[in-house]
Amino acid sequence: MEEEKQSNILVDKAKEAAKKKGKKVARKAVKKAAKVAAKAVANAAIAVVKSIVSFLLTILSPYLLIIFAIVFAVIIIYIATTLFFSEGDDETLGDERAIELRNYIIEQSEATVDPSKPEQAEYAVPPELAYAILQIYESMGVSERESKKAAKTVITKLAPKFEYDKYTEKTESYSVTCDRDGCHTSSTRTDKNEVTYLAKVEAWNGTTTTDPGEGTWSDWSSSSSSHSVTYTEDGEEKTDTVTTTTYTRDFTFELASNYVEDYSALVAILTSKPFEFEHDDILMVEALFNLAGGYMNYSGSYGGGSDYSDLYAGYDISVIPGSNVPAQYVPIYIAAQKKYGAPWYYIAAVHWIETTFSTNVNVSWAGAVGHTQFMPCTWQGWANPTCKGTNGRGNISKADLVNPSLIKKYGGYGVDANGDGKADPMDIEDAIFTTAKLLVSGGIKSDPQKAIFNYNHDSGYVSKVMNKANEIKNAATVTETGEIVVKGRVDEKNMIHADWNEFYRLMTSVKGAPYKLGGITPSGMDCTGFMIWGFGKLGFQFGERVSYNQWDWLKKKGYQVPASQRKPGDIVYFDLMSYNGSKVDHAGLYIGNGKVLHTYKVGIGVVIEDLDKGWSNKGVVGYARPVIFE
């Protein structure tokens, strides 16, 4: 009851502020988006918007979705700020607790940097980011106390980490003095100046590294001065001119900075307690923060978390690693990726985090073993009776731990990758393949953060692996060397025939490939782009690109088949906007047993789903068979 009273405080104050400020507040709100939105208004509005966004996710591209999200977010911000806040001044906020929360967030934000070091100021956690996060969090019905605690949590955990280094500037100088007796050169003097610089910053939105380079000497410069001196020679007073020329050169450094955008730390925090945000929620945070004048590109960087852009199961690639990965392990990572589909750089990152690339394979304090530190019960299977009630150590002998038959019996993850009859966590190939298997089982193709959290239930661990994976990926040179090959033959009626099993293998090899509007390759594709890519491998060329035009074109070509005669390999077209067949807006591949393989949503990408029992069944418009599969 007390929480309900507290939640109504902002409503009452909003009404008071609206009556009191009227047009003044509206003008300010239009001029500049407020730093905070009214909790009561935002709660109801965001709840509605989130449900709409969830629906739109099923039918729209990521770009159109972001536009819709931003439009709705504008409405939320405008309503909330018009009623309650303008520019966050105390008079408009009115309520002491609202002012206290605003000031508390600002205070916490400022505390993330050292005020005596102005170079840190730009890396402080933005208060606007905390406001945006709290809007979504408060829409879940939390109390004011929880909201304040959450603000401290997110700002503290996102506080930037600074690393400083030093370089030494030098100035060399010498002088040449010339008088009536000739010229004399002084010894060279070296003055040193040690400069401290900000070498690395790990901020909420990425990492910035600064390198001063090796330093360079400038050319010698000179300056001269003269003065007269009087002397007596042979009883006669004379005047001589003394000229001193000073030569100087400087050894200086030119700082070069490199910024790598990375929201993995933010995502790890927002998907963990107390927030437990979903992808849709983080998109709303992004929209609200950007509208408040910030910059966040979570949607562009992660596309909902799917990061499967340079290799998919079934493809061969060549990887030249950067200096941060031992070359001897790369072929094992690639083989494991090809086998299971886990991106090689995530496997490498786990290997580095767990044992620093096998330089320390001792049993951990918790009992984890091997090159990638598996708990024995995870390796052999938690169905082992000795695992019950333990932290994962169990009471498993070495012989039993590596026994493939027992691993199969108890449902473990251990893999005999090299076929030597043992699945041994101390064997590098077995360990790496098992890591890939576990990552895939956790959903690495569609949501890397959750998959890594499944590997180790620690949000800090997730951030470390994500950061290291990006570092490893960015430092490597990757080229495709081959792919699954499918062949089609043309009959006398000019119809293409192909082997269904080969085509199915091709199409399912890219499960998890990210959704991208307009894309037609596994690095990113939309629903019809997926069809164009796959059927193009067989030599079939569509006459149209967009789904409704494509459907009409196929019908005119005579490729339409009745639903009662559908077969695996047919393309199924949908009307998911109105569900009445008035306009086709989606396409997928029917793969048999009432299943469809398609892509339609950021964060999921290419996926297999129920067609006959699922959400899409009532939207089916028809089927087309441009290729005959055998």
C-alpha positions in Angstrom: 0.0 0.0 0.0 2.9 2.3 0.9 4.5 1.7 -2.5 1.2 2.5 -4.2 1.1 5.8 -2.4 4.7 6.5 -3.4 4.0 5.7 -7.0 1.2 8.2 -7.1 3.3 11.0 -5.8 4.7 11.8 -9.2 1.2 11.6 -10.8 -0.1 14.3 -8.3 3.0 16.4 -8.8 2.8 16.1 -12.5 -0.8 17.4 -12.5 0.3 20.3 -10.2 3.2 21.1 -12.4 1.0 21.0 -15.5 -1.5 23.5 -14.0 1.2 25.7 -12.6 3.6 25.9 -15.5 1.3 25.3 -18.5 2.6 26.8 -21.7 6.0 27.6 -20.1 6.7 23.9 -19.5 5.4 22.9 -23.0 7.7 25.5 -24.6 10.7 24.2 -22.7 9.9 20.6 -23.5 9.7 21.3 -27.2 12.9 23.3 -27.1 14.9 20.6 -25.3 14.0 17.0 -24.3 14.0 16.8 -20.5 16.6 14.9 -18.8 14.1 12.8 -16.9 10.6 11.6 -17.7 7.7 11.4 -15.3 7.5 8.0 -13.7 3.8 7.6 -13.6 3.2 8.7 -17.2 6.1 6.7 -18.5 5.0 3.5 -16.7 1.7 3.3 -18.5 2.9 4.5 -21.8 6.0 2.3 -21.9 3.9 -0.8 -21.0 1.7 -0.1 -24.1 4.6 0.7 -26.3 6.5 -2.4 -25.3 3.6 -4.6 -26.3 3.4 -2.8 -29.6 7.1 -3.1 -30.1 7.0 -6.9 -29.4 4.3 -7.2 -32.1 6.3 -5.1 -34.5 9.3 -7.2 -34.0 7.5 -10.1 -35.6 6.7 -8.3 -38.8 9.2 -5.4 -39.3 12.8 -5.0 -40.2 15.1 -3.6 -37.5 15.3 -0.3 -39.2 11.5 0.3 -39.4 11.3 -1.1 -35.9 13.7 1.5 -34.6 11.8 4.2 -36.4 8.6 3.0 -34.7 10.3 2.8 -31.3 11.7 6.3 -31.6 8.3 7.7 -32.7 6.6 6.1 -29.7 9.5 7.1 -27.4 9.0 10.7 -28.6 5.4 10.5 -27.6 6.4 9.2 -24.2 9.0 11.8 -23.6 6.8 14.6 -24.9 3.8 13.7 -22.7 5.9 13.1 -19.6 8.0 16.2 -19.9 5.0 18.4 -20.8 3.2 17.2 -17.7 6.1 17.1 -15.3 9.6 18.0 -16.3 11.1 20.5 -18.7 14.8 21.0 -18.1 14.9 19.4 -14.7 14.9 22.6 -12.6 13.9 22.2 -9.0 10.9 24.5 -9.3 9.4 22.4 -12.0 10.2 19.1 -10.4 8.6 20.3 -7.2 8.5 17.1 -5.2 11.5 16.8 -2.9 12.0 13.1 -3.6 12.0 13.6 -7.3 14.6 16.3 -6.9 16.5 14.1 -4.6 16.5 11.2 -7.1 17.6 13.6 -9.9 20.4 15.0 -7.8 21.4 11.6 -6.6 21.8 10.3 -10.1 23.9 13.3 -11.1 26.0 12.9 -8.0 26.6 9.2 -8.7 27.5 10.0 -12.4 30.0 12.7 -11.4 31.6 10.3 -8.9 32.6 7.9 -11.7 35.4 10.3 -12.8 38.1 12.3 -11.0 37.1 16.0 -11.1 40.8 16.9 -10.8 41.5 15.2 -14.2 39.5 17.0 -16.8 40.4 14.4 -19.5 38.1 11.9 -17.7 35.0 14.1 -17.8 33.7 12.9 -21.2 33.7 9.3 -20.0 31.4 9.7 -17.0 28.3 7.6 -17.1 25.7 9.9 -18.6 22.8 10.8 -16.2 20.5 10.6 -19.2 21.4 6.9 -19.6 20.4 6.2 -16.1 17.2 8.1 -16.6 16.4 6.1 -19.7 17.1 2.8 -17.9 15.0 3.8 -14.9 12.0 4.6 -17.1 11.9 1.0 -18.4 12.7 -0.4 -14.9 10.0 1.6 -13.2 7.5 0.5 -15.8 7.9 -2.9 -14.1 6.3 -1.6 -11.0 9.3 -1.2 -8.7 9.3 1.0 -5.6 11.1 4.3 -5.3 13.7 2.7 -3.0 14.4 0.0 -5.6 14.7 2.6 -8.3 17.3 4.6 -6.4 19.2 1.4 -5.6 19.1 0.4 -9.3 20.4 3.8 -10.3 23.4 3.3 -8.1 23.9 -0.3 -9.3 24.0 0.6 -13.0 26.1 3.7 -12.6 28.6 2.0 -10.3 29.0 -1.1 -12.5 29.3 1.0 -15.6 31.9 3.4 -14.1 34.8 3.9 -16.5 38.1 2.3 -15.8 41.2 4.4 -16.6 44.7 3.3 -17.3 47.5 5.9 -17.5 51.0 5.6 -18.9 53.9 7.9 -19.4 56.2 9.1 -22.1 59.2 11.3 -21.9 59.6 14.4 -24.1 63.1 15.8 -24.6 64.7 19.0 -25.7 68.3 19.0 -26.8 70.2 22.3 -27.2 73.7 23.5 -27.6 75.3 26.9 -28.5 78.0 28.1 -30.7 79.7 31.3 -29.5 81.9 33.2 -31.9 84.2 36.1 -31.0 87.6 37.5 -32.2 89.3 34.3 -31.0 87.1 32.0 -33.1 84.0 29.9 -32.4 83.4 27.6 -29.5 80.7 24.9 -29.3 79.2 24.0 -26.0 78.2 20.6 -24.8 74.7 19.4 -25.6 72.2 19.8 -22.9 69.2 17.5 -22.6 66.1 18.6 -20.7 63.4 16.0 -20.1 59.8 16.3 -19.4 57.8 13.3 -18.3 54.2 13.4 -19.6 51.4 11.3 -18.1 48.6 10.5 -20.6 45.4 8.5 -20.6 46.3 5.3 -22.3 43.1 3.2 -22.0 39.5 3.8 -21.1 36.9 1.1 -20.7 33.7 3.0 -20.7 30.0 2.0 -20.8 29.9 2.2 -24.6 33.3 0.9 -25.6 37.0 1.0 -25.2 39.4 3.8 -26.2 43.1 3.2 -26.4 45.7 5.9 -27.0 49.2 5.2 -28.4 51.9 7.9 -28.4 53.9 6.0 -31.0 57.7 5.9 -30.9 58.2 9.6 -31.0 60.1 11.8 -33.5 62.9 14.4 -33.4 62.2 17.7 -34.9 64.6 19.5 -37.2 67.2 21.7 -35.5 66.1 25.3 -35.1 68.4 28.2 -34.3 68.3 31.6 -32.8 71.1 34.1 -32.5 72.0 37.0 -30.4 74.9 39.4 -30.4 76.5 41.8 -28.0 79.6 44.0 -28.0 82.5 43.8 -25.6 85.4 46.2 -25.1 88.9 45.1 -24.7 92.4 46.7 -24.7 95.0 45.6 -27.1 98.5 47.2 -27.4 97.2 50.1 -25.2 94.3 50.7 -27.5 90.7 50.2 -26.6 88.8 48.1 -29.1 85.3 46.7 -29.5 84.5 43.1 -30.5 81.1 41.6 -31.4 80.3 38.3 -29.7 77.6 36.2 -31.4 75.9 33.3 -29.8 73.8 30.9 -31.8 71.6 28.4 -29.9 70.5 25.2 -31.7 67.4 23.4 -30.4 65.4 20.3 -31.3 62.5 18.6 -29.7 61.6 14.9 -29.3 57.8 14.8 -29.2 55.0 12.3 -29.4 51.7 12.4 -31.4 48.9 10.7 -29.6 46.6 8.5 -31.7 43.4 7.2 -30.3 41.3 4.2 -31.3 37.7 3.7 -30.2 36.0 0.3 -30.4 32.3 0.6 -29.8 31.1 -2.1 -27.4 27.9 -2.4 -25.3 28.6 -5.8 -23.9 29.1 -4.5 -20.4 25.9 -2.5 -20.5 24.0 -5.5 -21.9 25.4 -7.8 -19.3 24.2 -5.5 -16.5 20.7 -4.9 -18.0 20.1 -8.5 -18.7 21.0 -9.5 -15.1 19.3 -8.8 -11.8 17.7 -6.5 -10.8 16.8 -5.4 -14.3 16.6 -8.6 -16.4 15.8 -6.6 -19.5 15.0 -8.2 -22.8 16.2 -7.1 -26.2 13.1 -5.0 -26.7 13.7 -3.1 -23.4 17.3 -2.3 -24.4 16.1 -0.9 -27.7 13.7 1.4 -25.8 16.6 2.5 -23.5 18.5 3.3 -26.7 15.7 5.3 -28.2 15.0 7.3 -25.0 18.7 8.0 -24.4 19.2 9.2 -27.9 16.2 11.4 -27.7 17.6 13.0 -24.6 20.7 14.1 -26.6 22.9 11.1 -26.0 24.4 8.6 -28.5 23.9 4.9 -28.3 24.1 2.3 -31.1 23.2 -0.9 -29.5 20.8 -1.9 -32.3 23.5 -1.3 -34.9 26.3 -3.0 -33.0 24.5 -6.1 -31.7 21.3 -6.4 -33.8 19.8 -7.9 -30.7 22.8 -9.8 -29.7 23.4 -11.9 -32.8 27.0 -11.6 -33.8 27.4 -14.3 -36.4 28.7 -12.3 -39.3 31.8 -14.0 -40.7 31.3 -17.8 -40.5 28.5 -20.3 -40.2 28.4 -24.0 -39.7 29.2 -25.6 -43.1 31.6 -23.0 -44.3 35.4 -23.1 -44.5 37.4 -20.0 -43.7 41.0 -19.0 -43.5 42.0 -17.0 -40.4 45.2 -15.1 -39.9 45.0 -14.2 -36.2 46.3 -11.0 -34.6 49.2 -11.1 -32.2 46.7 -11.6 -29.4 46.0 -15.3 -30.3 48.5 -18.1 -30.5 48.4 -19.3 -34.2 48.6 -23.0 -33.2 45.1 -23.0 -31.7 43.3 -21.3 -34.6 42.8 -24.4 -36.7 41.1 -26.1 -33.7 38.8 -23.1 -33.2 37.9 -23.1 -36.8 37.2 -26.9 -36.8 35.0 -26.6 -33.8 33.2 -23.7 -35.3 32.5 -25.7 -38.5 31.3 -28.6 -36.5 29.0 -26.8 -34.1 28.5 -23.3 -35.5 29.9 -21.3 -32.5 31.9 -18.3 -33.8 35.7 -19.0 -33.5 36.5 -15.8 -31.7 34.1 -16.5 -28.9 35.7 -19.9 -28.4 39.1 -18.3 -28.4 37.9 -15.7 -25.9 36.7 -18.3 -23.5 40.0 -20.2 -23.9 41.9 -17.0 -23.0 39.7 -16.0 -20.1 39.8 -19.5 -18.6 43.5 -20.5 -18.9 45.2 -17.7 -20.8 45.5 -19.9 -23.9 46.5 -23.0 -21.8 49.3 -21.4 -20.0 47.7 -22.3 -16.7 45.6 -25.5 -16.8 45.7 -26.3 -13.1 42.5 -27.4 -11.4 40.7 -24.3 -10.2 39.7 -23.6 -6.6 36.1 -24.6 -7.6 37.3 -27.8 -9.1 37.1 -26.9 -12.8 39.6 -28.8 -15.0 41.2 -28.7 -18.4 42.1 -26.1 -21.1 38.7 -24.4 -20.9 37.9 -25.2 -17.2 34.9 -27.5 -17.1 33.3 -28.7 -13.9 33.5 -32.5 -13.9 29.7 -32.8 -13.7 29.1 -30.5 -16.7 31.7 -32.5 -18.7 30.3 -36.0 -17.8 26.7 -35.1 -17.0 24.8 -33.9 -14.0 22.8 -37.2 -14.1 25.9 -38.8 -12.5 24.6 -39.8 -9.0 27.7 -38.3 -7.4 26.9 -34.8 -8.8 23.7 -34.4 -6.8 23.9 -31.7 -4.2 27.4 -30.6 -5.3 28.8 -27.5 -7.0 29.8 -29.6 -10.0 32.8 -31.5 -8.7 31.1 -34.8 -8.1 33.1 -37.8 -7.3 34.3 -38.9 -10.7 37.5 -40.8 -11.4 39.7 -39.7 -14.2 39.0 -42.9 -16.2 35.2 -42.3 -15.9 35.5 -38.6 -16.7 37.0 -39.3 -20.1 34.7 -42.3 -20.9 32.5 -41.3 -23.9 30.0 -44.0 -23.0 29.5 -42.7 -19.5 29.3 -39.1 -20.9 26.5 -40.2 -23.2 24.8 -42.1 -20.4 24.8 -39.1 -18.0 24.0 -36.4 -20.6 27.3 -34.5 -20.4 28.9 -32.2 -22.9 32.4 -33.8 -23.2 33.5 -34.5 -26.8 36.0 -36.9 -28.2 37.1 -34.5 -31.0 40.2 -36.4 -32.3 38.7 -39.9 -32.2 41.2 -41.4 -29.7 38.5 -43.1 -27.7 38.6 -40.5 -24.8 36.8 -37.3 -24.2 39.5 -35.6 -22.1 39.3 -32.0 -20.8 43.1 -32.0 -20.7 43.2 -32.7 -24.5 43.1 -29.4 -26.2 41.0 -30.5 -29.2 38.4 -32.2 -26.9 38.3 -29.1 -24.6 37.8 -26.7 -27.5 35.1 -28.8 -29.2 33.3 -29.2 -26.0 33.4 -25.4 -25.4 31.9 -24.9 -28.8 29.2 -27.5 -28.1 28.2 -25.9 -24.8 28.2 -22.3 -26.3 25.8 -23.5 -29.1 23.5 -25.2 -26.6 23.3 -21.9 -24.7 22.3 -20.0 -27.9 25.5 -18.4 -29.0 24.2 -18.0 -32.5 21.3 -15.7 -31.5 22.2 -14.3 -28.1 26.0 -14.4 -27.2 25.5 -12.8 -23.8 23.1 -15.4 -22.6 25.2 -18.2 -24.0 28.3 -17.0 -22.2 26.3 -16.4 -19.0 25.2 -20.0 -19.3 28.9 -21.0 -19.5 29.7 -19.1 -16.4 26.9 -17.4 -14.3 28.8 -14.2 -13.8 27.9 -10.9 -15.6 31.5 -9.7 -15.2 32.7 -12.9 -16.9 30.2 -12.2 -19.8 31.7 -8.7 -20.2 35.3 -10.0 -20.2 34.5 -12.7 -22.8 32.5 -10.3 -25.1 35.3 -7.7 -24.9 38.0 -10.2 -25.6 36.0 -11.8 -28.5 35.6 -8.4 -30.1 39.3 -7.7 -29.7 40.3 -11.1 -31.2 37.8 -10.7 -34.1 38.9 -7.2 -34.9 42.6 -8.1 -34.9 42.2 -11.1 -37.3 42.0 -11.3 -41.1 39.3 -13.7 -42.2 38.5 -15.0 -45.7 36.0 -17.6 -46.9 37.7 -20.6 -48.7 34.6 -22.6 -49.4 31.0 -23.4 -48.7 28.5 -26.2 -49.0 27.9 -26.9 -52.6 24.4 -27.8 -54.0 23.8 -28.6 -57.6 20.7 -28.3 -59.7 19.8 -29.8 -63.1 17.4 -28.5 -65.6 14.8 -30.8 -67.3 13.2 -30.5 -70.7 10.5 -28.1 -69.3 13.2 -25.8 -68.0 12.4 -26.8 -64.4 15.3 -27.1 -61.9 15.7 -30.3 -60.0 17.9 -30.7 -56.9 18.6 -32.9 -53.9 16.5 -31.9 -50.9 19.0 -33.2 -48.3 21.8 -31.1 -49.8 19.6 -28.0 -50.0 18.3 -28.5 -46.5 21.9 -28.8 -45.2 22.8 -25.6 -47.0 19.8 -23.6 -45.7 20.1 -24.8 -42.1 23.8 -24.2 -42.1 23.1 -20.5 -41.6 20.7 -20.8 -38.7 21.3 -17.8 -36.5 22.5 -15.6 -39.3 21.4 -12.0 -38.4 18.4 -10.3 -39.9 19.2 -7.3 -42.1 16.7 -5.4 -44.2 17.8 -5.6 -47.9 20.5 -8.2 -47.1 21.0 -11.2 -49.4 24.0 -13.0 -47.8 24.5 -14.8 -44.5 26.3 -11.8 -43.1 22.8 -10.3 -42.9 19.6 -10.9 -44.9 15.8 -10.4 -44.8 13.1 -13.0 -45.5 13.2 -12.8 -49.3 16.9 -12.2 -49.3 17.3 -15.6 -47.6 15.3 -17.2 -50.4 17.2 -15.4 -53.1 20.5 -16.5 -51.6 19.5 -20.2 -51.2 17.7 -20.7 -54.5 20.4 -18.7 -56.2 22.8 -21.5 -55.3 20.7 -23.8 -57.5 20.7 -21.4 -60.4 17.2 -20.1 -59.9 16.8 -16.3 -60.3 13.8 -14.5 -58.9 12.2 -11.8 -61.1 11.2 -9.7 -58.1 12.9 -8.7 -54.7 10.0 -7.7 -52.4 7.8 -10.4 -51.0 4.4 -9.4 -52.4 5.9 -8.7 -55.9 7.8 -12.0 -55.6 4.7 -13.9 -54.8 2.8 -12.4 -57.7 5.7 -13.1 -60.1 5.9 -16.8 -59.0 2.1 -17.2 -59.5 2.3 -15.8 -63.0 5.1 -18.2 -63.7 2.9 -21.1 -62.7 4.9 -22.0 -59.6 2.0 -21.8 -57.1 0.9 -25.1 -55.5 -2.1 -25.9 -53.3 -1.4 -26.0 -49.5 -2.7 -29.6 -49.5 0.2 -30.5 -51.9 3.0 -28.7 -50.1 6.4 -30.4 -49.9 9.7 -29.7 -48.2 11.5 -27.1 -50.3 8.4 -25.1 -51.2 8.4 -21.3 -50.4 5.5 -20.3 -48.1 4.3 -16.7 -48.3 2.5 -14.9 -45.5 0.3 -11.9 -44.7 1.3 -11.1 -41.2 0.0 -7.5 -41.1 -3.7 -8.1 -41.6 -3.9 -11.9 -41.6 -6.5 -11.8 -44.4 -4.3 -12.4 -47.4 -4.7 -8.9 -48.7 -1.0 -8.2 -49.1 2.0 -10.6 -48.8 4.7 -9.3 -46.4 6.8 -12.3 -45.5 8.3 -15.5 -46.9 10.0 -18.6 -45.6 11.1 -22.1 -46.6 8.8 -25.0 -45.8 11.0 -27.9 -44.5 8.4 -30.5 -43.7 6.7 -31.8 -40.5 4.9 -28.5 -40.1 8.1 -26.5 -39.8 9.2 -23.3 -41.5 12.8 -22.0 -41.8 12.8 -18.2 -42.1 14.2 -14.9 -40.8 12.0 -12.1 -39.6 13.3 -10.6 -36.4 16.4 -8.8 -35.1 17.9 -10.8 -32.3 16.7 -14.2 -33.7 17.8 -14.2 -37.3 17.4 -17.4 -39.3 15.4 -19.9 -37.2 13.2 -23.0 -37.5 9.7 -22.6 -36.1 6.3 -24.3 -36.0 4.2 -23.4 -39.0 1.0 -25.3 -38.4 0.8 -24.6 -34.7 2.7 -21.4 -34.4 1.8 -17.7 -34.6 2.3 -17.6 -38.4 -0.2 -20.3 -39.4 -3.2 -18.0 -39.8 -1.2 -15.6 -42.0 -0.3 -18.2 -44.7 -1.3 -16.9 -48.1 0.1 -19.7 -50.3 3.0 -21.9 -51.4 5.3 -21.8 -54.5 7.5 -24.5 -55.9 10.2 -22.9 -58.2 12.5 -26.0 -57.8 11.6 -29.6 -57.7 13.4 -31.4 -54.9 14.1 -35.1 -54.9 
